[in-house]
Amino acid sequence: MGSFSIWHWLIVLAIVLVIFGTKKLRNAGGDLGGAIKNFKSAMKEGEEGAAKTPEQLADQQKQNSSTNSEQNKV
C-alpha cells in the first residue's frame, strides 16, 4: 500500500496529459531546459572569474578603467 505500481503512474500521466495537453508540457520542458542551460553557463562564468589570480584581476580592472575613460572623452 505504501508504493505505487506502474499502473498508478500511467493513470496519473494520462490525467496530466488530458488536463495540460502535450503542447503546454512540451513548452514547459523547453523552458526548463533553457533555464538549466543559462544556469550552467552562469556557473561557468563565475568559476572562471574566481579562478583568476589577483594580478589578472588588477590588469582587467585597469583595462576596464582605460576603456571607460576613452569612452567618456568621446
PDB file of N, H, CA, C and O in Angstrom:
ATOM      1  N   MET A   1       0.815  -1.182   0.000  1.00  0.00           N
ATOM      2  CA  MET A   1       0.000   0.000   0.000  1.00  0.00           C
ATOM      3  C   MET A   1       0.868   1.260   0.000  1.00  0.00           C
ATOM      4  O   MET A   1       0.402   2.315  -0.430  1.00  0.00           O
ATOM      5  N   GLY A   2       2.105   1.182   0.464  1.00  0.00           N
ATOM      6  H   GLY A   2       2.484   0.325   0.813  1.00  0.00           H
ATOM      7  CA  GLY A   2       2.974   2.339   0.555  1.00  0.00           C
ATOM      8  C   GLY A   2       3.589   2.735  -0.773  1.00  0.00           C
ATOM      9  O   GLY A   2       3.947   3.899  -0.954  1.00  0.00           O
ATOM     10  N   SER A   3       3.725   1.796  -1.720  1.00  0.00           N
ATOM     11  H   SER A   3       3.434   0.850  -1.574  1.00  0.00           H
ATOM     12  CA  SER A   3       4.337   2.133  -3.001  1.00  0.00           C
ATOM     13  C   SER A   3       3.295   2.085  -4.116  1.00  0.00           C
ATOM     14  O   SER A   3       2.302   1.361  -4.041  1.00  0.00           O
ATOM     15  N   PHE A   4       3.556   2.879  -5.146  1.00  0.00           N
ATOM     16  H   PHE A   4       4.362   3.467  -5.206  1.00  0.00           H
ATOM     17  CA  PHE A   4       2.643   2.917  -6.279  1.00  0.00           C
ATOM     18  C   PHE A   4       3.137   1.977  -7.358  1.00  0.00           C
ATOM     19  O   PHE A   4       4.342   1.860  -7.583  1.00  0.00           O
ATOM     20  N   SER A   5       2.216   1.308  -8.024  1.00  0.00           N
ATOM     21  H   SER A   5       1.238   1.403  -7.841  1.00  0.00           H
ATOM     22  CA  SER A   5       2.585   0.418  -9.117  1.00  0.00           C
ATOM     23  C   SER A   5       2.682   1.218 -10.409  1.00  0.00           C
ATOM     24  O   SER A   5       2.359   2.406 -10.441  1.00  0.00           O
ATOM     25  N   ILE A   6       3.119   0.574 -11.447  1.00  0.00           N
ATOM     26  H   ILE A   6       3.381  -0.390 -11.421  1.00  0.00           H
ATOM     27  CA  ILE A   6       3.257   1.236 -12.741  1.00  0.00           C
ATOM     28  C   ILE A   6       1.899   1.706 -13.242  1.00  0.00           C
ATOM     29  O   ILE A   6       1.821   2.721 -13.935  1.00  0.00           O
ATOM     30  N   TRP A   7       0.840   1.000 -12.911  1.00  0.00           N
ATOM     31  H   TRP A   7       0.903   0.176 -12.348  1.00  0.00           H
ATOM     32  CA  TRP A   7      -0.500   1.371 -13.376  1.00  0.00           C
ATOM     33  C   TRP A   7      -0.947   2.693 -12.751  1.00  0.00           C
ATOM     34  O   TRP A   7      -1.607   3.502 -13.403  1.00  0.00           O
ATOM     35  N   HIS A   8      -0.587   2.904 -11.500  1.00  0.00           N
ATOM     36  H   HIS A   8      -0.051   2.247 -10.970  1.00  0.00           H
ATOM     37  CA  HIS A   8      -0.930   4.184 -10.865  1.00  0.00           C
ATOM     38  C   HIS A   8      -0.260   5.348 -11.601  1.00  0.00           C
ATOM     39  O   HIS A   8      -0.893   6.367 -11.878  1.00  0.00           O
ATOM     40  N   TRP A   9       1.028   5.183 -11.914  1.00  0.00           N
ATOM     41  H   TRP A   9       1.542   4.355 -11.689  1.00  0.00           H
ATOM     42  CA  TRP A   9       1.768   6.240 -12.591  1.00  0.00           C
ATOM     43  C   TRP A   9       1.256   6.472 -14.007  1.00  0.00           C
ATOM     44  O   TRP A   9       1.237   7.611 -14.472  1.00  0.00           O
ATOM     45  N   LEU A  10       0.840   5.413 -14.703  1.00  0.00           N
ATOM     46  H   LEU A  10       0.855   4.487 -14.325  1.00  0.00           H
ATOM     47  CA  LEU A  10       0.285   5.577 -16.043  1.00  0.00           C
ATOM     48  C   LEU A  10      -1.038   6.344 -16.011  1.00  0.00           C
ATOM     49  O   LEU A  10      -1.299   7.175 -16.881  1.00  0.00           O
ATOM     50  N   ILE A  11      -1.858   6.068 -15.020  1.00  0.00           N
ATOM     51  H   ILE A  11      -1.647   5.393 -14.314  1.00  0.00           H
ATOM     52  CA  ILE A  11      -3.121   6.792 -14.876  1.00  0.00           C
ATOM     53  C   ILE A  11      -2.858   8.265 -14.568  1.00  0.00           C
ATOM     54  O   ILE A  11      -3.513   9.139 -15.136  1.00  0.00           O
ATOM     55  N   VAL A  12      -1.909   8.549 -13.677  1.00  0.00           N
ATOM     56  H   VAL A  12      -1.377   7.839 -13.215  1.00  0.00           H
ATOM     57  CA  VAL A  12      -1.562   9.934 -13.353  1.00  0.00           C
ATOM     58  C   VAL A  12      -1.035  10.647 -14.598  1.00  0.00           C
ATOM     59  O   VAL A  12      -1.403  11.795 -14.846  1.00  0.00           O
ATOM     60  N   LEU A  13      -0.193   9.998 -15.373  1.00  0.00           N
ATOM     61  H   LEU A  13       0.106   9.065 -15.171  1.00  0.00           H
ATOM     62  CA  LEU A  13       0.340  10.577 -16.596  1.00  0.00           C
ATOM     63  C   LEU A  13      -0.772  10.872 -17.591  1.00  0.00           C
ATOM     64  O   LEU A  13      -0.777  11.933 -18.216  1.00  0.00           O
ATOM     65  N   ALA A  14      -1.702   9.961 -17.743  1.00  0.00           N
ATOM     66  H   ALA A  14      -1.699   9.099 -17.236  1.00  0.00           H
ATOM     67  CA  ALA A  14      -2.827  10.175 -18.662  1.00  0.00           C
ATOM     68  C   ALA A  14      -3.668  11.370 -18.223  1.00  0.00           C
ATOM     69  O   ALA A  14      -4.098  12.160 -19.064  1.00  0.00           O
ATOM     70  N   ILE A  15      -3.906  11.512 -16.942  1.00  0.00           N
ATOM     71  H   ILE A  15      -3.557  10.870 -16.259  1.00  0.00           H
ATOM     72  CA  ILE A  15      -4.702  12.635 -16.438  1.00  0.00           C
ATOM     73  C   ILE A  15      -3.966  13.955 -16.683  1.00  0.00           C
ATOM     74  O   ILE A  15      -4.579  14.940 -17.095  1.00  0.00           O
ATOM     75  N   VAL A  16      -2.663  13.977 -16.434  1.00  0.00           N
ATOM     76  H   VAL A  16      -2.165  13.177 -16.100  1.00  0.00           H
ATOM     77  CA  VAL A  16      -1.874  15.199 -16.669  1.00  0.00           C
ATOM     78  C   VAL A  16      -1.902  15.574 -18.140  1.00  0.00           C
ATOM     79  O   VAL A  16      -2.029  16.753 -18.470  1.00  0.00           O
ATOM     80  N   LEU A  17      -1.784  14.593 -19.032  1.00  0.00           N
ATOM     81  H   LEU A  17      -1.680  13.635 -18.764  1.00  0.00           H
ATOM     82  CA  LEU A  17      -1.831  14.870 -20.466  1.00  0.00           C
ATOM     83  C   LEU A  17      -3.184  15.421 -20.881  1.00  0.00           C
ATOM     84  O   LEU A  17      -3.257  16.322 -21.716  1.00  0.00           O
ATOM     85  N   VAL A  18      -4.252  14.892 -20.310  1.00  0.00           N
ATOM     86  H   VAL A  18      -4.194  14.160 -19.632  1.00  0.00           H
ATOM     87  CA  VAL A  18      -5.598  15.377 -20.653  1.00  0.00           C
ATOM     88  C   VAL A  18      -5.789  16.803 -20.154  1.00  0.00           C
ATOM     89  O   VAL A  18      -6.359  17.633 -20.862  1.00  0.00           O
ATOM     90  N   ILE A  19      -5.325  17.094 -18.955  1.00  0.00           N
ATOM     91  H   ILE A  19      -4.862  16.420 -18.380  1.00  0.00           H
ATOM     92  CA  ILE A  19      -5.533  18.420 -18.374  1.00  0.00           C
ATOM     93  C   ILE A  19      -4.679  19.471 -19.079  1.00  0.00           C
ATOM     94  O   ILE A  19      -5.199  20.512 -19.482  1.00  0.00           O
ATOM     95  N   PHE A  20      -3.394  19.220 -19.234  1.00  0.00           N
ATOM     96  H   PHE A  20      -2.972  18.375 -18.907  1.00  0.00           H
ATOM     97  CA  PHE A  20      -2.480  20.233 -19.754  1.00  0.00           C
ATOM     98  C   PHE A  20      -2.271  20.149 -21.264  1.00  0.00           C
ATOM     99  O   PHE A  20      -2.022  21.171 -21.905  1.00  0.00           O
ATOM    100  N   GLY A  21      -2.365  18.988 -21.827  1.00  0.00           N
ATOM    101  H   GLY A  21      -2.567  18.158 -21.307  1.00  0.00           H
ATOM    102  CA  GLY A  21      -2.101  18.820 -23.253  1.00  0.00           C
ATOM    103  C   GLY A  21      -0.618  18.696 -23.523  1.00  0.00           C
ATOM    104  O   GLY A  21       0.212  19.112 -22.715  1.00  0.00           O
ATOM    105  N   THR A  22      -0.297  18.124 -24.659  1.00  0.00           N
ATOM    106  H   THR A  22      -0.971  17.786 -25.315  1.00  0.00           H
ATOM    107  CA  THR A  22       1.116  17.871 -24.974  1.00  0.00           C
ATOM    108  C   THR A  22       1.856  19.157 -25.327  1.00  0.00           C
ATOM    109  O   THR A  22       3.054  19.263 -25.062  1.00  0.00           O
ATOM    110  N   LYS A  23       1.167  20.145 -25.922  1.00  0.00           N
ATOM    111  H   LYS A  23       0.194  20.059 -26.137  1.00  0.00           H
ATOM    112  CA  LYS A  23       1.843  21.377 -26.333  1.00  0.00           C
ATOM    113  C   LYS A  23       2.339  22.151 -25.115  1.00  0.00           C
ATOM    114  O   LYS A  23       3.475  22.626 -25.110  1.00  0.00           O
ATOM    115  N   LYS A  24       1.515  22.284 -24.095  1.00  0.00           N
ATOM    116  H   LYS A  24       0.593  21.899 -24.099  1.00  0.00           H
ATOM    117  CA  LYS A  24       1.938  23.008 -22.895  1.00  0.00           C
ATOM    118  C   LYS A  24       3.070  22.274 -22.186  1.00  0.00           C
ATOM    119  O   LYS A  24       4.002  22.903 -21.686  1.00  0.00           O
ATOM    120  N   LEU A  25       2.992  20.957 -22.142  1.00  0.00           N
ATOM    121  H   LEU A  25       2.235  20.446 -22.548  1.00  0.00           H
ATOM    122  CA  LEU A  25       4.058  20.191 -21.490  1.00  0.00           C
ATOM    123  C   LEU A  25       5.369  20.315 -22.261  1.00  0.00           C
ATOM    124  O   LEU A  25       6.440  20.377 -21.659  1.00  0.00           O
ATOM    125  N   ARG A  26       5.289  20.352 -23.584  1.00  0.00           N
ATOM    126  H   ARG A  26       4.418  20.303 -24.073  1.00  0.00           H
ATOM    127  CA  ARG A  26       6.491  20.496 -24.408  1.00  0.00           C
ATOM    128  C   ARG A  26       7.113  21.879 -24.177  1.00  0.00           C
ATOM    129  O   ARG A  26       8.332  22.002 -24.051  1.00  0.00           O
ATOM    130  N   ASN A  27       6.277  22.907 -24.122  1.00  0.00           N
ATOM    131  H   ASN A  27       5.287  22.806 -24.224  1.00  0.00           H
ATOM    132  CA  ASN A  27       6.777  24.262 -23.870  1.00  0.00           C
ATOM    133  C   ASN A  27       7.395  24.372 -22.481  1.00  0.00           C
ATOM    134  O   ASN A  27       8.434  25.010 -22.310  1.00  0.00           O
ATOM    135  N   ALA A  28       6.762  23.754 -21.494  1.00  0.00           N
ATOM    136  H   ALA A  28       5.919  23.235 -21.633  1.00  0.00           H
ATOM    137  CA  ALA A  28       7.304  23.794 -20.129  1.00  0.00           C
ATOM    138  C   ALA A  28       8.652  23.083 -20.074  1.00  0.00           C
ATOM    139  O   ALA A  28       9.568  23.536 -19.388  1.00  0.00           O
ATOM    140  N   GLY A  29       8.773  21.976 -20.792  1.00  0.00           N
ATOM    141  H   GLY A  29       8.029  21.608 -21.349  1.00  0.00           H
ATOM    142  CA  GLY A  29      10.043  21.253 -20.832  1.00  0.00           C
ATOM    143  C   GLY A  29      11.137  22.078 -21.491  1.00  0.00           C
ATOM    144  O   GLY A  29      12.279  22.081 -21.030  1.00  0.00           O
ATOM    145  N   GLY A  30      10.790  22.783 -22.575  1.00  0.00           N
ATOM    146  H   GLY A  30       9.863  22.780 -22.949  1.00  0.00           H
ATOM    147  CA  GLY A  30      11.763  23.643 -23.244  1.00  0.00           C
ATOM    148  C   GLY A  30      12.192  24.803 -22.371  1.00  0.00           C
ATOM    149  O   GLY A  30      13.367  25.171 -22.350  1.00  0.00           O
ATOM    150  N   ASP A  31      11.240  25.382 -21.650  1.00  0.00           N
ATOM    151  H   ASP A  31      10.286  25.083 -21.668  1.00  0.00           H
ATOM    152  CA  ASP A  31      11.573  26.480 -20.734  1.00  0.00           C
ATOM    153  C   ASP A  31      12.484  26.010 -19.615  1.00  0.00           C
ATOM    154  O   ASP A  31      13.433  26.701 -19.243  1.00  0.00           O
ATOM    155  N   LEU A  32      12.193  24.839 -19.085  1.00  0.00           N
ATOM    156  H   LEU A  32      11.423  24.278 -19.388  1.00  0.00           H
ATOM    157  CA  LEU A  32      13.023  24.290 -18.016  1.00  0.00           C
ATOM    158  C   LEU A  32      14.430  23.990 -18.525  1.00  0.00           C
ATOM    159  O   LEU A  32      15.411  24.265 -17.834  1.00  0.00           O
ATOM    160  N   GLY A  33      14.533  23.432 -19.718  1.00  0.00           N
ATOM    161  H   GLY A  33      13.736  23.208 -20.279  1.00  0.00           H
ATOM    162  CA  GLY A  33      15.847  23.152 -20.304  1.00  0.00           C
ATOM    163  C   GLY A  33      16.647  24.418 -20.542  1.00  0.00           C
ATOM    164  O   GLY A  33      17.853  24.444 -20.298  1.00  0.00           O
ATOM    165  N   GLY A  34      15.985  25.477 -21.021  1.00  0.00           N
ATOM    166  H   GLY A  34      15.005  25.455 -21.220  1.00  0.00           H
ATOM    167  CA  GLY A  34      16.669  26.750 -21.240  1.00  0.00           C
ATOM    168  C   GLY A  34      17.154  27.363 -19.940  1.00  0.00           C
ATOM    169  O   GLY A  34      18.241  27.938 -19.881  1.00  0.00           O
ATOM    170  N   ALA A  35      16.342  27.237 -18.899  1.00  0.00           N
ATOM    171  H   ALA A  35      15.459  26.770 -18.948  1.00  0.00           H
ATOM    172  CA  ALA A  35      16.741  27.781 -17.599  1.00  0.00           C
ATOM    173  C   ALA A  35      17.957  27.040 -17.052  1.00  0.00           C
ATOM    174  O   ALA A  35      18.862  27.656 -16.489  1.00  0.00           O
ATOM    175  N   ILE A  36      17.978  25.734 -17.216  1.00  0.00           N
ATOM    176  H   ILE A  36      17.243  25.234 -17.674  1.00  0.00           H
ATOM    177  CA  ILE A  36      19.119  24.947 -16.739  1.00  0.00           C
ATOM    178  C   ILE A  36      20.375  25.306 -17.532  1.00  0.00           C
ATOM    179  O   ILE A  36      21.460  25.410 -16.961  1.00  0.00           O
ATOM    180  N   LYS A  37      20.230  25.495 -18.846  1.00  0.00           N
ATOM    181  H   LYS A  37      19.348  25.410 -19.309  1.00  0.00           H
ATOM    182  CA  LYS A  37      21.368  25.846 -19.694  1.00  0.00           C
ATOM    183  C   LYS A  37      21.943  27.201 -19.274  1.00  0.00           C
ATOM    184  O   LYS A  37      23.159  27.356 -19.165  1.00  0.00           O
ATOM    185  N   ASN A  38      21.064  28.183 -19.039  1.00  0.00           N
ATOM    186  H   ASN A  38      20.075  28.058 -19.128  1.00  0.00           H
ATOM    187  CA  ASN A  38      21.523  29.505 -18.604  1.00  0.00           C
ATOM    188  C   ASN A  38      22.199  29.442 -17.238  1.00  0.00           C
ATOM    189  O   ASN A  38      23.192  30.131 -17.001  1.00  0.00           O
ATOM    190  N   PHE A  39      21.664  28.620 -16.344  1.00  0.00           N
ATOM    191  H   PHE A  39      20.858  28.061 -16.537  1.00  0.00           H
ATOM    192  CA  PHE A  39      22.260  28.474 -15.022  1.00  0.00           C
ATOM    193  C   PHE A  39      23.659  27.885 -15.129  1.00  0.00           C
ATOM    194  O   PHE A  39      24.581  28.356 -14.463  1.00  0.00           O
ATOM    195  N   LYS A  40      23.826  26.859 -15.960  1.00  0.00           N
ATOM    196  H   LYS A  40      23.077  26.476 -16.500  1.00  0.00           H
ATOM    197  CA  LYS A  40      25.141  26.238 -16.122  1.00  0.00           C
ATOM    198  C   LYS A  40      26.147  27.229 -16.706  1.00  0.00           C
ATOM    199  O   LYS A  40      27.294  27.279 -16.260  1.00  0.00           O
ATOM    200  N   SER A  41      25.733  28.010 -17.688  1.00  0.00           N
ATOM    201  H   SER A  41      24.802  27.970 -18.050  1.00  0.00           H
ATOM    202  CA  SER A  41      26.672  28.968 -18.277  1.00  0.00           C
ATOM    203  C   SER A  41      27.045  30.051 -17.266  1.00  0.00           C
ATOM    204  O   SER A  41      28.191  30.501 -17.241  1.00  0.00           O
ATOM    205  N   ALA A  42      26.103  30.470 -16.439  1.00  0.00           N
ATOM    206  H   ALA A  42      25.173  30.105 -16.459  1.00  0.00           H
ATOM    207  CA  ALA A  42      26.417  31.465 -15.405  1.00  0.00           C
ATOM    208  C   ALA A  42      27.375  30.886 -14.372  1.00  0.00           C
ATOM    209  O   ALA A  42      28.259  31.589 -13.883  1.00  0.00           O
ATOM    210  N   MET A  43      27.207  29.620 -14.039  1.00  0.00           N
ATOM    211  H   MET A  43      26.489  29.049 -14.436  1.00  0.00           H
ATOM    212  CA  MET A  43      28.111  28.980 -13.081  1.00  0.00           C
ATOM    213  C   MET A  43      29.523  28.888 -13.659  1.00  0.00           C
ATOM    214  O   MET A  43      30.497  29.094 -12.936  1.00  0.00           O
ATOM    215  N   LYS A  44      29.646  28.580 -14.960  1.00  0.00           N
ATOM    216  H   LYS A  44      28.854  28.412 -15.548  1.00  0.00           H
ATOM    217  CA  LYS A  44      30.965  28.511 -15.593  1.00  0.00           C
ATOM    218  C   LYS A  44      31.639  29.872 -15.595  1.00  0.00           C
ATOM    219  O   LYS A  44      32.841  29.977 -15.348  1.00  0.00           O
ATOM    220  N   GLU A  45      30.862  30.920 -15.876  1.00  0.00           N
ATOM    221  H   GLU A  45      29.886  30.834 -16.077  1.00  0.00           H
ATOM    222  CA  GLU A  45      31.421  32.271 -15.870  1.00  0.00           C
ATOM    223  C   GLU A  45      31.907  32.646 -14.472  1.00  0.00           C
ATOM    224  O   GLU A  45      32.949  33.284 -14.324  1.00  0.00           O
ATOM    225  N   GLY A  46      31.162  32.257 -13.465  1.00  0.00           N
ATOM    226  H   GLY A  46      30.315  31.739 -13.585  1.00  0.00           H
ATOM    227  CA  GLY A  46      31.557  32.548 -12.088  1.00  0.00           C
ATOM    228  C   GLY A  46      32.820  31.810 -11.693  1.00  0.00           C
ATOM    229  O   GLY A  46      33.672  32.360 -10.995  1.00  0.00           O
ATOM    230  N   GLU A  47      32.949  30.562 -12.137  1.00  0.00           N
ATOM    231  H   GLU A  47      32.257  30.115 -12.704  1.00  0.00           H
ATOM    232  CA  GLU A  47      34.148  29.792 -11.825  1.00  0.00           C
ATOM    233  C   GLU A  47      35.366  30.369 -12.536  1.00  0.00           C
ATOM    234  O   GLU A  47      36.460  30.391 -11.971  1.00  0.00           O
ATOM    235  N   GLU A  48      35.189  30.835 -13.764  1.00  0.00           N
ATOM    236  H   GLU A  48      34.301  30.818 -14.223  1.00  0.00           H
ATOM    237  CA  GLU A  48      36.306  31.426 -14.493  1.00  0.00           C
ATOM    238  C   GLU A  48      36.772  32.708 -13.810  1.00  0.00           C
ATOM    239  O   GLU A  48      37.970  32.981 -13.740  1.00  0.00           O
ATOM    240  N   GLY A  49      35.828  33.486 -13.313  1.00  0.00           N
ATOM    241  H   GLY A  49      34.855  33.264 -13.370  1.00  0.00           H
ATOM    242  CA  GLY A  49      36.180  34.720 -12.619  1.00  0.00           C
ATOM    243  C   GLY A  49      36.870  34.441 -11.295  1.00  0.00           C
ATOM    244  O   GLY A  49      37.779  35.173 -10.905  1.00  0.00           O
ATOM    245  N   ALA A  50      36.450  33.389 -10.598  1.00  0.00           N
ATOM    246  H   ALA A  50      35.712  32.794 -10.915  1.00  0.00           H
ATOM    247  CA  ALA A  50      37.041  33.053  -9.307  1.00  0.00           C
ATOM    248  C   ALA A  50      38.432  32.431  -9.472  1.00  0.00           C
ATOM    249  O   ALA A  50      39.245  32.480  -8.550  1.00  0.00           O
ATOM    250  N   ALA A  51      38.705  31.850 -10.641  1.00  0.00           N
ATOM    251  H   ALA A  51      38.044  31.810 -11.390  1.00  0.00           H
ATOM    252  CA  ALA A  51      39.984  31.175 -10.852  1.00  0.00           C
ATOM    253  C   ALA A  51      41.103  32.149 -11.208  1.00  0.00           C
ATOM    254  O   ALA A  51      42.268  31.754 -11.252  1.00  0.00           O
ATOM    255  N   LYS A  52      40.775  33.403 -11.459  1.00  0.00           N
ATOM    256  H   LYS A  52      39.829  33.725 -11.423  1.00  0.00           H
ATOM    257  CA  LYS A  52      41.805  34.372 -11.836  1.00  0.00           C
ATOM    258  C   LYS A  52      42.638  34.769 -10.624  1.00  0.00           C
ATOM    259  O   LYS A  52      42.148  34.821  -9.496  1.00  0.00           O
ATOM    260  N   THR A  53      43.910  35.047 -10.890  1.00  0.00           N
ATOM    261  H   THR A  53      44.309  35.004 -11.806  1.00  0.00           H
ATOM    262  CA  THR A  53      44.807  35.489  -9.830  1.00  0.00           C
ATOM    263  C   THR A  53      44.568  36.969  -9.559  1.00  0.00           C
ATOM    264  O   THR A  53      43.975  37.657 -10.391  1.00  0.00           O
ATOM    265  N   PRO A  54      45.011  37.465  -8.426  1.00  0.00           N
ATOM    266  CA  PRO A  54      44.841  38.896  -8.139  1.00  0.00           C
ATOM    267  C   PRO A  54      45.485  39.797  -9.190  1.00  0.00           C
ATOM    268  O   PRO A  54      44.958  40.868  -9.492  1.00  0.00           O
ATOM    269  N   GLU A  55      46.639  39.368  -9.758  1.00  0.00           N
ATOM    270  H   GLU A  55      47.067  38.498  -9.513  1.00  0.00           H
ATOM    271  CA  GLU A  55      47.284  40.180 -10.794  1.00  0.00           C
ATOM    272  C   GLU A  55      46.412  40.264 -12.039  1.00  0.00           C
ATOM    273  O   GLU A  55      46.297  41.324 -12.654  1.00  0.00           O
ATOM    274  N   GLN A  56      45.804  39.156 -12.406  1.00  0.00           N
ATOM    275  H   GLN A  56      45.897  38.294 -11.907  1.00  0.00           H
ATOM    276  CA  GLN A  56      44.937  39.162 -13.574  1.00  0.00           C
ATOM    277  C   GLN A  56      43.723  40.060 -13.347  1.00  0.00           C
ATOM    278  O   GLN A  56      43.297  40.772 -14.256  1.00  0.00           O
ATOM    279  N   LEU A  57      43.172  40.026 -12.149  1.00  0.00           N
ATOM    280  H   LEU A  57      43.518  39.447 -11.410  1.00  0.00           H
ATOM    281  CA  LEU A  57      42.028  40.875 -11.833  1.00  0.00           C
ATOM    282  C   LEU A  57      42.417  42.353 -11.869  1.00  0.00           C
ATOM    283  O   LEU A  57      41.642  43.182 -12.346  1.00  0.00           O
ATOM    284  N   ALA A  58      43.625  42.694 -11.364  1.00  0.00           N
ATOM    285  H   ALA A  58      44.254  42.020 -10.977  1.00  0.00           H
ATOM    286  CA  ALA A  58      44.088  44.079 -11.385  1.00  0.00           C
ATOM    287  C   ALA A  58      44.282  44.549 -12.822  1.00  0.00           C
ATOM    288  O   ALA A  58      43.917  45.675 -13.159  1.00  0.00           O
ATOM    289  N   ASP A  59      44.859  43.691 -13.678  1.00  0.00           N
ATOM    290  H   ASP A  59      45.156  42.776 -13.404  1.00  0.00           H
ATOM    291  CA  ASP A  59      45.041  44.047 -15.084  1.00  0.00           C
ATOM    292  C   ASP A  59      43.696  44.276 -15.770  1.00  0.00           C
ATOM    293  O   ASP A  59      43.546  45.200 -16.569  1.00  0.00           O
ATOM    294  N   GLN A  60      42.730  43.434 -15.453  1.00  0.00           N
ATOM    295  H   GLN A  60      42.851  42.683 -14.804  1.00  0.00           H
ATOM    296  CA  GLN A  60      41.412  43.570 -16.056  1.00  0.00           C
ATOM    297  C   GLN A  60      40.740  44.870 -15.608  1.00  0.00           C
ATOM    298  O   GLN A  60      40.077  45.530 -16.408  1.00  0.00           O
ATOM    299  N   GLN A  61      40.905  45.233 -14.358  1.00  0.00           N
ATOM    300  H   GLN A  61      41.444  44.697 -13.708  1.00  0.00           H
ATOM    301  CA  GLN A  61      40.324  46.480 -13.866  1.00  0.00           C
ATOM    302  C   GLN A  61      40.977  47.684 -14.541  1.00  0.00           C
ATOM    303  O   GLN A  61      40.302  48.662 -14.863  1.00  0.00           O
ATOM    304  N   LYS A  62      42.306  47.610 -14.755  1.00  0.00           N
ATOM    305  H   LYS A  62      42.854  46.816 -14.493  1.00  0.00           H
ATOM    306  CA  LYS A  62      42.995  48.699 -15.436  1.00  0.00           C
ATOM    307  C   LYS A  62      42.481  48.849 -16.870  1.00  0.00           C
ATOM    308  O   LYS A  62      42.261  49.964 -17.344  1.00  0.00           O
ATOM    309  N   GLN A  63      42.294  47.726 -17.550  1.00  0.00           N
ATOM    310  H   GLN A  63      42.472  46.820 -17.165  1.00  0.00           H
ATOM    311  CA  GLN A  63      41.792  47.764 -18.917  1.00  0.00           C
ATOM    312  C   GLN A  63      40.375  48.348 -18.955  1.00  0.00           C
ATOM    313  O   GLN A  63      40.047  49.144 -19.835  1.00  0.00           O
ATOM    314  N   ASN A  64      39.552  47.948 -18.002  1.00  0.00           N
ATOM    315  H   ASN A  64      39.819  47.302 -17.288  1.00  0.00           H
ATOM    316  CA  ASN A  64      38.187  48.461 -17.955  1.00  0.00           C
ATOM    317  C   ASN A  64      38.158  49.954 -17.682  1.00  0.00           C
ATOM    318  O   ASN A  64      37.369  50.680 -18.285  1.00  0.00           O
ATOM    319  N   SER A  65      39.011  50.418 -16.781  1.00  0.00           N
ATOM    320  H   SER A  65      39.653  49.828 -16.291  1.00  0.00           H
ATOM    321  CA  SER A  65      39.024  51.843 -16.458  1.00  0.00           C
ATOM    322  C   SER A  65      39.548  52.662 -17.629  1.00  0.00           C
ATOM    323  O   SER A  65      39.046  53.757 -17.881  1.00  0.00           O
ATOM    324  N   SER A  66      40.554  52.153 -18.356  1.00  0.00           N
ATOM    325  H   SER A  66      40.962  51.263 -18.151  1.00  0.00           H
ATOM    326  CA  SER A  66      41.066  52.888 -19.509  1.00  0.00           C
ATOM    327  C   SER A  66      40.031  52.916 -20.633  1.00  0.00           C
ATOM    328  O   SER A  66      39.914  53.918 -21.339  1.00  0.00           O
ATOM    329  N   THR A  67      39.292  51.845 -20.801  1.00  0.00           N
ATOM    330  H   THR A  67      39.387  51.032 -20.228  1.00  0.00           H
ATOM    331  CA  THR A  67      38.235  51.806 -21.810  1.00  0.00           C
ATOM    332  C   THR A  67      37.126  52.785 -21.455  1.00  0.00           C
ATOM    333  O   THR A  67      36.598  53.474 -22.328  1.00  0.00           O
ATOM    334  N   ASN A  68      36.775  52.847 -20.180  1.00  0.00           N
ATOM    335  H   ASN A  68      37.204  52.287 -19.471  1.00  0.00           H
ATOM    336  CA  ASN A  68      35.728  53.768 -19.736  1.00  0.00           C
ATOM    337  C   ASN A  68      36.159  55.222 -19.910  1.00  0.00           C
ATOM    338  O   ASN A  68      35.357  56.066 -20.312  1.00  0.00           O
ATOM    339  N   SER A  69      37.436  55.518 -19.604  1.00  0.00           N
ATOM    340  H   SER A  69      38.087  54.833 -19.278  1.00  0.00           H
ATOM    341  CA  SER A  69      37.909  56.903 -19.742  1.00  0.00           C
ATOM    342  C   SER A  69      37.952  57.311 -21.201  1.00  0.00           C
ATOM    343  O   SER A  69      37.672  58.467 -21.521  1.00  0.00           O
ATOM    344  N   GLU A  70      38.300  56.377 -22.113  1.00  0.00           N
ATOM    345  H   GLU A  70      38.527  55.439 -21.854  1.00  0.00           H
ATOM    346  CA  GLU A  70      38.313  56.679 -23.545  1.00  0.00           C
ATOM    347  C   GLU A  70      36.900  56.934 -24.048  1.00  0.00           C
ATOM    348  O   GLU A  70      36.695  57.801 -24.898  1.00  0.00           O
ATOM    349  N   GLN A  71      35.928  56.195 -23.539  1.00  0.00           N
ATOM    350  H   GLN A  71      36.095  55.490 -22.849  1.00  0.00           H
ATOM    351  CA  GLN A  71      34.546  56.381 -23.967  1.00  0.00           C
ATOM    352  C   GLN A  71      33.999  57.710 -23.441  1.00  0.00           C
ATOM    353  O   GLN A  71      33.180  58.342 -24.108  1.00  0.00           O
ATOM    354  N   ASN A  72      34.431  58.136 -22.276  1.00  0.00           N
ATOM    355  H   ASN A  72      35.097  57.623 -21.734  1.00  0.00           H
ATOM    356  CA  ASN A  72      33.962  59.388 -21.713  1.00  0.00           C
ATOM    357  C   ASN A  72      34.507  60.591 -22.485  1.00  0.00           C
ATOM    358  O   ASN A  72      33.861  61.638 -22.531  1.00  0.00           O
ATOM    359  N   LYS A  73      35.699  60.450 -23.095  1.00  0.00           N
ATOM    360  H   LYS A  73      36.223  59.600 -23.057  1.00  0.00           H
ATOM    361  CA  LYS A  73      36.291  61.529 -23.867  1.00  0.00           C
ATOM    362  C   LYS A  73      35.523  61.808 -25.146  1.00  0.00           C
ATOM    363  O   LYS A  73      35.496  62.941 -25.628  1.00  0.00           O
ATOM    364  N   VAL A  74      34.909  60.787 -25.687  1.00  0.00           N
ATOM    365  H   VAL A  74      34.931  59.868 -25.295  1.00  0.00           H
ATOM    366  CA  VAL A  74      34.203  60.940 -26.982  1.00  0.00           C
ATOM    367  C   VAL A  74      32.900  61.590 -26.835  1.00  0.00           C
ATOM    368  O   VAL A  74      32.194  61.788 -27.823  1.00  0.00           O
TER     369      VAL A  74
END
